Amino acid sequence: MIIIAESGATKTDWRSVSSDGSVHSMRTQGMNVASGDSAFIDNVLRDAVPWLNPVGETVTRIHFYAAGLIGSGSKVPESATSLDAVFRKAFPEAEIEYASDLLDAARAVCGRSPGVAVILGTGSNSCEYDGEKIVKNVRSGGFILGDEGGAASLGRQFMADYLKGLVPERLAEEFSSNYKVDYLTVVRNVYKGPSPAGYLGSFAPFIAGRYDDYEYVRELVDGNFRSLFTRCLSQYGLEGRTVGVVGGFAYALRDILLRVAAESGVELSEIIASPIENLVKYHTGL
C-alpha cells in the first residue's frame, strides 16, 4: 500500500492506494509539522489509519507534502522529526518521502515533464521544474512583500484603498455592512492577529463577487493577477513552456485568470483546486 498526504494549515488530504489499485480517501485536520506537536500528530494519524488501511495491508511507501517541508534524499527535515517518529511507529516497513507543497504542485501539473508550476491560494508561489526537481524559485515574499496574484494580496490592496477612502462609495458601504472593519479592528488583525494573511484573504470572495458590478473591482482583480505574471512568472521564460496552476483561489477565478494569462502571452495548461488526485496518478500511474 502507498499513502499520499497533502497537508496545509487547516486540512490534510489523504489517499491510500491498495495493491489491487483501489483508492481510499479522507480529510483530517491540518498538521503544522514545524510545531513539533507529536501528540496532536499521533491523534490525527490514529483517526486516519483505519480509514486509509481498512484491510491492514503493509504500507510500503509514504509521500507527505506540506508547506516549507524540504526533504534532502533520505534525510528527514528537521521540521518533520516529530511527524517522522509517529510515521515510523505506525508504518515500520515504509519508505517515507517528505517534500514541499511547491514540489507537490509541480508534480501535480507537470508530472515528469519540465514546466512551471504556480500555487495560487491565500498566498502564492511558483517554481521552474525540470521533470524531477525544482531548479528555480522566484521567492514569494509573503503577503507583505509579495504573494502576487493570491487572495491575501487582493485583500490587502482592497483594504488599503478602503481605509484611505479610495473604494467607490456604494461598494464601501456594502463592504462595511458585511464586515466589522473599523480602523482599530483592521489594524489589530493585520499587525497583531494570529493569521494576517488569512484575515486579508477572507475578503477575496466579497471582492470577486462584485467583479461584474464595478470597474474598480475588475481593475483590482485583473491587476492582482497581472502582477503575478509581470513580477514573478516572467522570470522563468515562459515561451513554449507548460505552465500549470494549483489552488482554490485560482480555480474559483479561473476564467479571469485564463484571460489575464492570455493577455500576458501565457497559455495555462491546467488550473486545479487541489493537487491530491494528480499526485495519486503521479505516484501510481493509475
N, C-alpha and C positions, 0 to 999 in steps of 0.2 A: 504493500500500500504506500501511496505517496500522499503527503499532506502539504497543501499550499495555503499560506495565510498572508493577507494584505491588511496591515494594521495602521489605523490612524488614531487621532486623539479621542474620538468619540465612538468608533466601532472597529471591529475586526471581522473581515470576511474570510471564511474558511471554506476550503474544498478538500475533500479526500477522494482519491481515485483508487478503487479496489483492483485486484489482479484481474477481475473479469471485465474491467472497464467501466463499471458503474460508478457514478459520481454522487457523493453526499455533500450537502451544503448546509451552512448555518452562519449566523451572525451573532457575535458576542460583543461585550463592551470593548472599547479600545484599550490598548495597553501601552502606556508610556514606558518603554523599556529603559529609558535613561533614569527613571525614578528609582529603579532597583527594588521595587516592592515585590519581593518574591512570593509573599503570602497572597497578594492580590492576583498575581500571575498564576499561581498554583490553583486558586479558586476558579479562575476563568477556564483553565485547561481541564479542571475536574468536571466542569459543566459541559465542555466541548467534546471530550473524548468519546463518551457513549454514543453521541450522535454521529461523530465522524467515523468511528470504527465499530459499528454495531455487531460485527461478527468476530471481532477480536483478531484480525489479521496482523501479521508482523509489519510494522511500519519501517520501510527501508530508506526513505528519503523524506526530508522536510525542507521546504523552501519558505523562509519567513522574511517578509518585506515590511519595512517601516521607515518613516521619515528620519533622515540623518543616520541611518544604520548602514555603515560602510564596512563590508567584510573584506578580508585580505586572505585569499586562499583558505586554508583550514583553520586559520587563527580566528578565535571568537572576538568580535568587537568588545571593547571594554564596557560599552553601554548595554551589552546583551548578556553579561555574565550571569545575572540572576535568572534571566529567561532560559539561558542555556542549561543551568543546573536543573531547572524544572523539566525541560525537554528530555535531558539525559536520563532523568529518573523515570519518566513516563515511557520513553521510547529508547531503550538502551542500545538497540541494534541499528538505529537510524543514522544516516549521514545527514548533517544539517548545514544548510547554506543560509547565511544572513546577508541581506542586501538592502539597498536603499530604495525608497519609493521612486526615485528617478530611474534606477535600473529596471524596476518593475514596469514603469511606463514605457521605457524603450523596448523591452521585450514584448509588451502587450501590443504596441502599434507598429513595431518594425520586425518582430520575430527574430530571425537570424540574418537579416539583411541590414546593410548600413542605412542610416537615416537620421532624422532629427525628431526628438520626442519632446513634447510640451506637457507640463502639468498646469492645469488652469482651474483652480477651485477657489477657496478663500484667498490663497496666495497663488504664486506662480513660480515655475522653474522650468528649465529647459536643458537639453544636452545634445551633443553630437555623439552618435553611437556607431561603432564600426561593424556591428553584427555580433559582437561578443562582449565588448566592454564600452564604457563611456570614455571618450577621448577628449572631450572639451565640454566645459560648463561655463556659461555666462552667469555669473553669480546673481542670485535672486535679489539680495539686499533686504528682504523682508518688507513689511508693509510701510515702513517709514522711508527707506532708501530705494525701494523697488517694487517688486510684486506686480509689475506692469501687466495689465490685462485681467488681473484677478478681481474677485468680488470685494476684497478689503480695499484695494486701490480705488475702485469705483466709489465705494462708500466714503473713503477718506476725501476724495475730491468733492463729492457732493456735500459732505458735512462742512468742509472748509468754506464752500460757497454759501451754505445755509447760514453759518454763523456770521458771515460778513454781509448778509443781505443781498446776495447775488443770484439767489434762486428766484425764478418767477413767482410773483406774489401768490397766485392761486395754488401753485404747486407747493409752496412753502406752507400755506395754511393747511392743505391736505396732509402734508407730512407731519406737522405739529399736532394734528388731531389724531394721528395714528400712533405716535411715539412720545415718550417723555424726553424731550430734547432741549430743556433749558440749558443755558450755558454751563452752569456748575456740574450738572449731571453728565453732560458730554465730556467735559474736561476730566472729570473724575474717572469715567470709564476708559477714556483714551490713554490717560497718563498714569493711572493707578489701578485700573481694573485688572482682573485675572487673565482676560483674553481680549486685548485691544483689537487685534486683527479680526477675531470672531465678532466682536461688537460692531465694528465698521462694516464687515461683510454682511451682517444681518440686515442691513438696509438695502442690499442689492436687489432683492425681489421687488421691493416697493419701487425702486428707481426703474428697473427694467420693465415693470408692469405699466409704466407711463410712457414707454418708448414711442408709441404711435400718437400720443396726445400732445407732446411738447418738443419743439425743435431743440430746446435746451438739452433735454434728456438724450435725444438722438445724437447730438454733438458730443455729449459727455461719454455715452456708451461707446460710440464709434471711436472716439479719441482714445479711450482707455485701451481698446483692442489694438488700435493703430500703434500705440506706443510699444506694445509687445513686439510688433514686427520691426519697427524702426530702431528701438533701443537694444533689443535682445536678439531676436531671431536673425536679423540681417548680418550678424557677426559670424554666422555659420556658413554663409554662401549657399543659398537655397536653390539655385537654379538646377533643375533636374533632380532634386532630392526628394525622397519620401519624407513628408512631414505629417506626423500624427499627433493628436491631442487627447489627453485624458483628463476628466474632471467634470463634476456635476454642474459647475457654473458654465463651462464651455458648452456642455451638452444642452443645457436649458436655453442658451442663446446661440445655438449652432447656426441658425440661418443668418444671423447678423455677423457672426464670426467668419462664416464662409464668404460672405460678401466683402468684408473688410480685407480678408486674406487675398481674395482675387484682385481687389483694388491695389494691393501691395505687391502683386505679381507672384503670389504664393498659392499653390494648389495643395489643399489639405487632403491627405489620403484617407483619414479616418478621424472621427470625433466620437469618443465613447465616454460614458459616465463613470464607469468603473473598469479597472483592468483585470479583475479576477477571472472572468471567463476566458479571456485571451491567454492568461497565464496558464490556465489548465491546458489549453491547446499547445502552448509553447513547451510545457514540461512533459506532456504525454503524447503529443502528436494526434490526439483524438479529434 
